[in-house]
Amino acid sequence: MRISVITDVWTPLINGVVTTLENTVRILRERGHVVLVLSPDLFPSIPCPTYPEIRLALFPWRQVSGILDDYCPDAVHIANEGPMGWAGRLYCRLRGIGFTTAYHTRLPEYIRLRFPVPIGTSYAFFRWFHKPSKAVMTASPILMQELRNRGFDNLKLWSRGVDTKLFRPRSKDFLDAPRPISMFVGRVAVEKNIEDFLRLGLPGTKYVVGDGPALSRLKATYPQVRFVGAKRGEELASYMAAADVFVFPSTTDTFGLVLLEAMACGVPVAAYPVTGPQSVVIQGKTGWLSENLCEAVNKALSLSPEACLHHAETFSWERCTEQFLGNLHRLDVAKA
């Protein structure tokens, strides 16, 4: 099958959406599917306001239309609601082509953190964006129900996976710092609510692994915390496996792929009882969820690394890709 994936985020950016798309595309290609990824790096672009690491394609409609006309896809998937997503949506609507979308990110909440836009107004806008989609793919049943309550239709499950060959238990000696080591890995930005972690009075050492627009300010405000920047591959996995507890203070993530990666390294999770962690963590076994984040950290430290690993092994990118394929709207079938 010839599949087109249209996305506003792609490598070298590091986040859960990119990781999900990369692994899905990789497995689709391994299975013989032809996948065309249309991303901002193929077009003139500008830095995203308040988040310059993300590039926004400048008026990509004409180029996207020409590429898709030449490609003649059997299925079109729109991953995001940015300029690339808009170009793909417009193309499909004008051509009378069915397409699928995904709800990866709580953009209404992210927008509200930066600009005085009412949450309800943003949700109405994004609900309209996804309305024509043949399947709005969501990462968990909890998120699916939440979106259903907000008036979204055609919701389908598209779970996540973890690479257990890369993310696995390793020597704790990789980090030489007073223990216990509490670690956050992810985008260093306001929507991740990192300061709830940084303000905690915890014994041992706190680590922040990642980059983002808030990094400079947080490094200056919390000099006792070890900020090591963004890491990839084996180095990232080594950092994660060397932690004693993974602290996830975000209240806006729709899933929390990084939680699976931590658990695959045998590291229990401490987080708030909100949608993302609730979709991944088994309370009292692979992590602890509490409105009191300090309590969650202390409880998580006593949990079994083996239980974390076994739970992470139940998630696979192969199963994730099977769900994605099952959710796609095949144009050749629709025309038959």
C-alpha positions as CSV (number, residue, x, y, z in Angstrom):
1,M,0.0,0.0,0.0
2,R,1.1,3.5,-0.8
3,I,0.7,5.6,2.4
4,S,1.3,9.3,2.9
5,V,2.0,10.6,6.4
6,I,1.7,14.4,6.7
7,T,3.3,15.8,9.9
8,D,4.3,19.1,11.4
9,V,7.1,17.5,13.5
10,W,9.9,15.2,12.4
11,T,13.5,14.4,13.0
12,P,15.8,15.7,14.4
13,L,13.2,16.9,16.9
14,I,13.0,14.6,19.9
15,N,9.5,14.0,21.3
16,G,6.9,11.3,21.7
17,V,5.1,12.2,18.5
18,V,8.3,11.9,16.4
19,T,9.3,8.6,18.1
20,T,5.8,7.2,17.4
21,L,5.8,8.3,13.7
22,E,9.4,7.1,13.1
23,N,8.8,3.6,14.5
24,T,5.5,3.3,12.7
25,V,7.0,4.3,9.4
26,R,10.0,2.1,9.9
27,I,7.8,-1.0,10.5
28,L,5.5,-0.2,7.6
29,R,8.4,0.0,5.3
30,E,9.9,-3.3,6.7
31,R,6.5,-4.9,5.8
32,G,6.7,-3.7,2.2
33,H,4.5,-0.6,2.3
34,V,5.6,2.5,0.5
35,V,5.5,5.4,2.8
36,L,5.9,9.1,1.9
37,V,6.5,11.4,4.8
38,L,5.7,15.0,4.2
39,S,7.3,17.2,6.9
40,P,8.4,20.8,7.3
41,D,12.0,20.1,6.5
42,L,11.0,19.7,2.8
43,F,9.6,23.2,2.6
44,P,10.6,26.8,3.5
45,S,9.8,27.2,7.2
46,I,10.0,29.6,10.2
47,P,10.6,28.9,14.0
48,C,7.4,28.3,15.9
49,P,6.7,31.3,18.2
50,T,7.6,30.5,21.9
51,Y,9.1,27.1,20.6
52,P,11.8,27.8,18.0
53,E,12.9,24.1,18.0
54,I,9.8,23.4,16.0
55,R,9.7,24.6,12.4
56,L,6.5,25.7,10.8
57,A,6.2,25.2,7.0
58,L,5.4,28.4,5.1
59,F,2.3,28.1,2.9
60,P,3.0,24.5,1.9
61,W,-0.4,23.9,0.2
62,R,0.7,24.2,-3.4
63,Q,3.8,22.0,-3.0
64,V,1.9,19.4,-0.9
65,S,-0.8,19.2,-3.6
66,G,1.6,18.7,-6.4
67,I,3.5,16.0,-4.5
68,L,0.4,14.1,-3.5
69,D,-1.1,14.3,-7.0
70,D,2.1,12.7,-8.4
71,Y,2.3,10.1,-5.5
72,C,-1.3,8.9,-5.8
73,P,-1.5,7.5,-2.2
74,D,-3.8,4.6,-1.2
75,A,-4.2,6.2,2.2
76,V,-3.5,9.7,3.7
77,H,-2.8,10.2,7.4
78,I,-2.5,13.7,8.9
79,A,-0.6,13.6,12.2
80,N,-0.9,17.2,13.4
81,E,-3.0,20.3,13.2
82,G,-0.2,22.7,12.1
83,P,0.5,24.2,8.6
84,M,1.4,20.8,7.1
85,G,-1.8,19.2,8.6
86,W,-3.9,22.1,7.2
87,A,-2.3,21.6,3.8
88,G,-3.1,17.9,3.8
89,R,-6.6,18.4,5.1
90,L,-7.4,21.0,2.4
91,Y,-5.9,18.8,-0.3
92,C,-8.1,15.9,0.8
93,R,-11.3,18.0,1.1
94,L,-10.9,19.6,-2.3
95,R,-10.2,16.2,-4.0
96,G,-13.0,14.4,-2.1
97,I,-10.5,12.0,-0.5
98,G,-11.0,10.4,2.8
99,F,-8.2,10.7,5.4
100,T,-7.4,9.9,9.0
101,T,-5.9,12.1,11.7
102,A,-4.4,11.7,15.1
103,Y,-4.8,13.5,18.4
104,H,-1.3,13.4,19.8
105,T,-1.1,16.6,21.8
106,R,-3.3,18.8,24.0
107,L,-2.8,21.8,21.9
108,P,-5.7,23.7,23.5
109,E,-4.0,23.5,26.9
110,Y,-0.6,24.3,25.4
111,I,-2.0,27.4,23.7
112,R,-3.7,28.5,26.9
113,L,-0.4,28.3,28.8
114,R,1.1,30.8,26.3
115,F,-1.8,33.0,25.2
116,P,-5.2,34.1,26.7
117,V,-7.3,31.9,24.5
118,P,-10.2,30.1,26.3
119,I,-9.9,26.3,26.4
120,G,-13.4,25.9,25.1
121,T,-12.7,28.0,22.0
122,S,-9.6,26.0,21.1
123,Y,-11.4,22.7,21.5
124,A,-14.2,23.8,19.3
125,F,-11.6,24.7,16.6
126,F,-9.8,21.4,16.9
127,R,-13.0,19.5,17.0
128,W,-13.9,21.1,13.6
129,F,-10.5,20.2,12.2
130,H,-10.9,16.5,13.0
131,K,-14.6,16.3,12.1
132,P,-14.1,15.1,8.5
133,S,-11.5,12.4,9.6
134,K,-12.5,8.8,8.9
135,A,-10.7,7.9,12.1
136,V,-9.2,10.1,14.8
137,M,-6.5,8.0,16.3
138,T,-5.9,8.3,20.1
139,A,-3.3,6.7,22.3
140,S,-5.5,5.2,25.1
141,P,-9.1,4.4,26.0
142,I,-8.9,7.1,28.7
143,L,-8.0,9.8,26.2
144,M,-10.6,8.4,23.8
145,Q,-13.3,8.8,26.4
146,E,-12.1,12.3,27.3
147,L,-12.3,13.4,23.7
148,R,-15.7,11.8,23.3
149,N,-16.9,13.8,26.2
150,R,-15.7,16.9,24.3
151,G,-17.7,16.1,21.2
152,F,-15.1,14.3,19.0
153,D,-16.3,11.5,16.7
154,N,-14.8,8.6,14.9
155,L,-12.3,7.8,17.6
156,K,-10.0,4.8,17.2
157,L,-7.3,3.4,19.4
158,W,-3.7,3.7,18.3
159,S,-1.5,2.7,21.2
160,R,2.3,3.0,21.6
161,G,5.3,0.8,21.9
162,V,8.8,0.7,23.3
163,D,12.1,-0.6,22.1
164,T,13.1,-3.0,24.8
165,K,16.4,-3.8,23.1
166,L,17.5,-0.2,23.6
167,F,15.6,0.7,26.8
168,R,16.6,-2.1,29.2
169,P,18.1,-2.4,32.7
170,R,21.7,-1.3,32.8
171,S,24.4,-0.5,35.4
172,K,23.5,2.2,37.8
173,D,27.2,3.1,37.8
174,F,26.7,5.2,34.7
175,L,25.9,8.2,37.0
176,D,28.1,9.0,39.9
177,A,25.9,11.2,42.1
178,P,24.4,10.9,45.6
179,R,21.4,8.6,45.5
180,P,18.5,8.2,45.2
181,I,18.6,9.8,41.7
182,S,15.3,11.3,40.6
183,M,15.1,12.0,36.9
184,F,12.9,13.8,34.4
185,V,13.4,13.2,30.7
186,G,11.5,15.3,28.1
187,R,11.0,18.7,26.6
188,V,12.0,21.5,28.9
189,A,9.0,23.7,28.4
190,V,6.2,25.2,30.4
191,E,3.6,22.6,29.4
192,K,5.7,19.9,31.1
193,N,5.2,21.5,34.5
194,I,8.8,20.6,35.4
195,E,9.1,23.1,38.3
196,D,6.7,21.0,40.4
197,F,9.5,18.4,40.3
198,L,12.4,20.8,40.7
199,R,10.8,22.4,43.8
200,L,10.5,19.1,45.7
201,G,12.6,18.6,48.8
202,L,14.0,15.2,47.9
203,P,17.1,13.5,49.1
204,G,19.8,12.5,46.6
205,T,20.2,14.1,43.2
206,K,17.8,15.5,40.6
207,Y,18.5,15.1,36.9
208,V,16.8,16.8,33.9
209,V,17.5,15.2,30.5
210,G,16.3,17.3,27.6
211,D,16.2,20.6,25.9
212,G,13.7,23.3,25.3
213,P,12.7,26.9,25.6
214,A,12.7,27.0,29.4
215,L,16.1,25.4,29.8
216,S,18.2,28.5,30.4
217,R,15.8,30.0,33.0
218,L,15.4,26.7,34.9
219,K,19.2,26.2,35.0
220,A,19.7,29.6,36.5
221,T,16.8,29.2,39.0
222,Y,17.7,25.6,40.2
223,P,21.6,25.4,40.2
224,Q,21.5,22.3,42.4
225,V,19.8,20.3,39.7
226,R,21.9,18.5,37.1
227,F,20.7,19.6,33.6
228,V,22.5,17.5,31.0
229,G,20.7,18.5,27.8
230,A,19.1,16.3,25.2
231,K,20.4,12.8,24.7
232,R,19.7,10.1,22.1
233,G,20.0,6.4,21.6
234,E,22.3,4.4,23.9
235,E,23.3,7.5,25.9
236,L,19.7,8.4,26.6
237,A,18.9,4.8,27.6
238,S,22.0,4.7,29.9
239,Y,20.8,7.9,31.7
240,M,17.3,6.5,32.2
241,A,18.5,3.2,33.4
242,A,20.8,4.8,36.0
243,A,17.9,6.6,37.7
244,D,16.2,5.3,40.8
245,V,12.8,6.9,40.1
246,F,11.4,8.6,37.0
247,V,9.4,11.8,37.9
248,F,6.8,12.9,35.5
249,P,5.1,16.2,36.6
250,S,3.2,16.9,33.4
251,T,-0.6,17.2,33.7
252,T,-1.2,17.7,30.0
253,D,0.4,14.7,28.2
254,T,-2.0,12.5,26.3
255,F,0.1,9.3,26.9
256,G,3.7,9.7,28.1
257,L,5.7,7.4,25.9
258,V,8.8,8.3,28.0
259,L,7.1,6.5,31.0
260,L,7.2,3.2,29.0
261,E,10.9,3.8,28.2
262,A,11.7,4.3,31.9
263,M,9.8,1.2,33.0
264,A,11.6,-0.8,30.3
265,C,14.8,0.3,32.0
266,G,13.4,-1.1,35.3
267,V,12.8,2.4,36.7
268,P,9.4,3.0,38.5
269,V,7.4,6.2,37.8
270,A,6.2,8.9,40.1
271,A,3.5,11.2,38.6
272,Y,0.1,12.9,39.1
273,P,-3.1,10.9,38.6
274,V,-3.9,12.3,35.2
275,T,-4.6,11.0,31.7
276,G,-1.1,10.3,30.4
277,P,0.3,8.4,33.5
278,Q,-3.1,6.7,34.1
279,S,-2.8,5.2,30.6
280,V,0.6,3.6,31.3
281,V,1.2,3.1,35.0
282,I,-0.1,0.3,37.2
283,Q,-0.6,1.9,40.5
284,G,1.5,0.4,43.3
285,K,3.4,-2.0,40.8
286,T,5.1,0.0,38.1
287,G,4.7,3.5,39.7
288,W,2.8,5.6,42.1
289,L,0.3,8.3,41.1
290,S,-0.6,10.9,43.7
291,E,-1.7,14.6,43.9
292,N,1.3,14.8,46.3
293,L,4.2,14.4,44.0
294,C,6.7,14.0,46.9
295,E,4.7,11.1,48.3
296,A,4.6,9.6,44.8
297,V,8.4,9.7,44.6
298,N,8.9,8.1,48.0
299,K,6.3,5.3,47.3
300,A,7.8,4.6,43.8
301,L,11.3,4.1,45.1
302,S,10.2,0.9,46.9
303,L,8.6,-0.7,43.8
304,S,10.0,-3.7,41.9
305,P,12.2,-3.0,38.8
306,E,11.2,-6.4,37.5
307,A,7.5,-5.5,37.5
308,C,8.2,-2.3,35.6
309,L,10.2,-4.2,32.9
310,H,7.5,-6.9,32.6
311,H,4.8,-4.3,32.1
312,A,6.7,-2.4,29.5
313,E,7.2,-5.6,27.5
314,T,3.5,-5.8,26.9
315,F,3.8,-2.8,24.6
316,S,5.3,-3.2,21.2
317,W,5.8,-1.0,18.1
318,E,4.6,-4.0,16.0
319,R,1.2,-4.0,17.7
320,C,1.1,-0.3,17.5
321,T,1.6,-0.4,13.7
322,E,-1.0,-3.1,13.3
323,Q,-3.5,-0.8,14.9
324,F,-2.4,2.1,12.7
325,L,-2.9,0.0,9.5
326,G,-6.3,-1.2,10.7
327,N,-7.4,2.4,11.3
328,L,-6.3,3.8,7.9
329,H,-8.9,4.7,5.3
330,R,-7.9,2.9,2.1
331,L,-8.8,4.9,-1.0
332,D,-8.6,1.9,-3.3
333,V,-11.2,0.0,-1.2
334,A,-13.4,3.1,-0.9
335,K,-13.5,3.5,-4.7
336,A,-14.1,-0.2,-5.4
